[in-house]
Amino acid sequence: MTNPFLKTFTEHTYSRADFAHRISLVREFFEFIFFTKRDASASKDGIEQFATYSKKPLADIAFLRALPSSFLDAFTQESLYETLNRLSEDSKQLKTLSLSVPVGLSSTDVATIGMWAHQEVDPDLLVDIDVDPSVAVGCRIVWNNRLHDFSFDHYLNESQIALRERFAQVQKTSSTSPHS
């Protein structure tokens, strides 16, 4: 990964949706610093001023607080939009694990899944979460263009096929037995 901004983002971000949201958050923070509150600086103090001004959720402010000073110092008024656009474009090159679940997940659940994926699969991976009520129970995962179906319907269909095959064997055996 050649973009140091991308590395910083992926350390603290697990899903594609969160990645896009956080780019917007960083854009809004720097617009506050550069255009709204001109006497503020891109620092921890500037983040606190932004928090008071914007009334953003605590999770958003916590993300900004977690960004290293070197990340904050690298942005200028002139480079802001170009850098964020490049970051957004570079994020499209990251590996994606697609996850379909029957209901929406809490941010805690997304973080738990994302941390697991970073540790066990790839530290630069983003999870793309889709709510699909047809999954019913379980989930579907697409990884490396291969579907892994752990849904109840999938197992029910597999069992149905196996039961039909077994029933056909029993019928065939019954019809060929001497007692027929």
C-alpha positions in Angstrom: 0.0 0.0 0.0 1.7 3.2 -1.2 -0.7 5.8 0.1 0.1 6.5 3.8 -3.3 8.2 4.2 -4.9 4.9 3.1 -2.9 2.9 5.6 -4.0 5.3 8.4 -7.7 5.0 7.4 -7.7 1.2 7.1 -6.2 0.9 10.6 -9.3 2.5 12.0 -12.0 1.6 9.5 -13.5 -1.8 8.7 -16.4 -1.3 6.2 -16.7 0.4 2.8 -19.6 2.5 4.2 -17.6 3.7 7.1 -14.7 4.5 4.9 -16.9 6.8 2.7 -18.4 8.3 5.8 -15.1 9.0 7.4 -13.7 10.7 4.2 -16.7 13.0 4.4 -16.0 13.5 8.1 -12.4 14.4 7.5 -13.4 16.7 4.7 -15.9 18.5 7.0 -13.3 18.8 9.8 -10.8 20.4 7.5 -13.4 22.7 5.9 -14.1 23.8 9.5 -10.4 24.4 10.1 -9.6 26.1 6.8 -12.8 28.0 6.0 -15.0 28.3 9.0 -12.8 28.7 12.1 -9.7 30.2 10.6 -8.0 30.6 14.0 -8.2 26.9 14.7 -5.5 24.4 13.7 -5.6 20.9 12.5 -4.7 19.6 16.0 -6.2 17.8 18.9 -7.5 21.3 20.1 -9.0 21.9 16.6 -10.8 18.5 16.9 -12.3 19.6 20.2 -13.4 22.9 18.7 -14.9 21.0 15.8 -16.7 18.6 18.2 -18.3 21.5 20.0 -19.2 23.3 16.7 -20.5 20.3 14.7 -22.3 18.2 17.4 -21.0 15.1 15.6 -21.6 11.7 17.3 -18.9 10.6 19.8 -17.8 7.8 17.5 -17.0 10.3 14.7 -15.0 12.5 17.1 -13.2 9.4 18.5 -12.1 8.6 15.0 -10.7 12.1 14.5 -9.0 11.9 17.8 -7.3 8.6 16.8 -5.8 10.1 13.7 -2.0 10.7 14.2 -0.7 14.3 14.2 1.3 13.4 11.1 -1.9 12.7 9.3 -3.5 16.0 10.4 -0.3 18.0 9.6 -0.1 16.7 6.0 -3.3 18.5 4.9 -3.2 22.0 3.6 -6.0 24.2 2.3 -4.6 23.7 -1.2 -4.2 20.0 -1.0 -7.4 19.0 0.9 -9.7 18.0 -1.9 -7.1 16.5 -4.1 -5.8 14.4 -1.2 -9.2 13.2 -0.2 -10.2 12.4 -3.8 -7.0 10.4 -4.2 -7.7 8.6 -0.9 -11.2 7.7 -2.1 -9.9 6.4 -5.5 -7.1 4.4 -3.8 -9.6 2.8 -1.5 -11.3 1.1 -4.5 -8.1 -1.0 -4.9 -8.4 -2.5 -1.5 -9.6 -6.1 -1.1 -13.2 -6.5 -0.2 -15.0 -9.2 1.7 -18.7 -9.0 0.8 -21.1 -10.0 3.6 -24.8 -10.4 3.2 -26.8 -10.6 6.4 -30.6 -10.8 7.1 -30.7 -7.6 9.3 -28.6 -4.5 9.8 -25.6 -4.8 12.1 -24.7 -2.5 15.0 -21.5 -0.5 14.7 -20.0 -2.7 17.4 -20.8 -5.9 15.3 -19.3 -4.3 12.2 -16.2 -3.4 14.2 -15.9 -6.9 15.6 -16.2 -8.5 12.2 -13.8 -5.9 10.7 -11.2 -6.5 13.4 -11.4 -10.2 12.9 -11.0 -9.7 9.1 -8.0 -7.4 9.6 -6.3 -10.0 11.9 -7.2 -13.2 10.2 -7.6 -12.4 6.5 -5.8 -9.1 5.5 -5.0 -6.0 7.5 -5.9 -3.8 4.4 -9.3 -5.5 3.8 -12.6 -3.7 3.9 -15.9 -5.4 4.5 -18.9 -4.5 2.3 -22.0 -5.3 4.3 -25.4 -5.8 2.5 -28.7 -6.4 4.3 -30.6 -9.1 2.4 -33.7 -10.4 4.2 -33.8 -13.4 1.8 -30.7 -14.7 3.7 -33.2 -15.3 6.6 -30.7 -16.9 9.0 -27.0 -17.0 8.7 -25.0 -15.1 6.1 -23.4 -15.2 2.6 -19.8 -14.2 2.1 -18.1 -13.5 -1.2 -14.4 -13.7 -1.1 -12.0 -13.8 -4.1 -15.1 -14.0 -6.4 -16.3 -17.2 -4.7 -19.7 -17.4 -2.8 -19.7 -19.1 0.6 -23.3 -19.6 1.5 -24.0 -20.1 5.2 -27.7 -19.3 5.0 -30.4 -21.5 6.4 -32.1 -21.7 2.9 -28.9 -23.0 1.4 -28.6 -25.7 4.0 -32.3 -26.5 3.7 -31.9 -26.8 -0.1 -28.8 -29.0 0.3 -30.7 -31.3 2.7 -33.7 -31.4 0.4 -31.6 -32.7 -2.4 -29.9 -35.2 -0.2 -33.3 -36.4 1.1 -34.7 -36.8 -2.4 -31.6 -38.7 -3.5 -31.9 -41.0 -0.4 -35.7 -41.4 -1.1 -35.0 -42.4 -4.7 -32.4 -45.0 -3.5 -34.9 -46.4 -1.0 -37.6 -46.6 -3.7 -35.2 -48.3 -6.2 -34.1 -50.8 -3.5 -37.7 -51.5 -2.6 -38.8 -52.1 -6.2 -35.9 -54.5 -6.9 -36.3 -56.5 -3.6 -37.8 -60.0 -3.9 -40.7 -59.0 -1.6 -42.2 -56.5 -4.1 
